[in-house]
C-alpha cells in the first residue's frame, strides 16, 4: 500500500526537533485546532522541560538525556519529578503497541467512569502524531483537539488527563508506542469517537484513503452521537 501524506491545512505542521532542552523544543512539536498550540515552556531542576498545551491539563514533557560516548541515559518517569509538575497519578498499567505501517491510526479512545484513565504517552521507536480531544461536558473547550509530534529520537511525552479521548497516527513505519495509564483496562468502560469526525476536524497527517485502522475504530460514533460520560 502506498501512503500519500498531506500537511495539515488549518494548523502548523508538526516539525522534527532535535533532542535538548531549548525552551522552543516542545513548542515545535505541538499544534491545536485554533493554532494557539502552547503556553510558555518551563524547566524544573529534575531535568524536565514542560509545555502546557492549550487544552487544560494536557502537557508536552521532554525528560533530560545524559549523554556520554556510550550513548545516553534518561529517566522516562519519576514520581517525584512528575508530581512537581502536577502529574499526581498512581499509574496502574503499562501498555505498548507496534504498528508496521506509517499512516496507522489508533483511536480515538477513552475509558469511562468508574475507571477513567489518564495517559502518559511516549514513542520507543519511530514517530507519531498524537492527539487529545476534550470530552468534558460543560468545558469551554469541549470537542476541541490539540496534538504533538512524539519521536523516539527526541524523547517527547504527552500527558493526557482523564476526560479526554486519545489517538495517534504513525508517521514512520515500524513505530512502537508505550504509555502508562492510571486505571486498569475495563472492556465494560471502553469507548471512543470517530477519528475523522468533521465536527472535531483533526488535521491528520495522512489522507483518509491511506489511513489504516481496525474495524472497531472505523465504527466508532461521531461526537454529536456520543453521550459523554465526563463532565467538568
Secondary structure by P-SEA (a helix, b strand, c coil): cbbbbbcccccccbbbbcccccccccccccccccccccccccccccbbbbbbcccccbbbbbbbbbbcccccccccccaaaaaaacccccccbbbbbbbcccccccccccccccbbbbbbbbbcccccbbbbbbccccccccccbbbbbbbcccbbbbbbcccbbbbbbbcccbbbbbbccccccccccccccccccccccccccccccccccccccccccccccccccccc
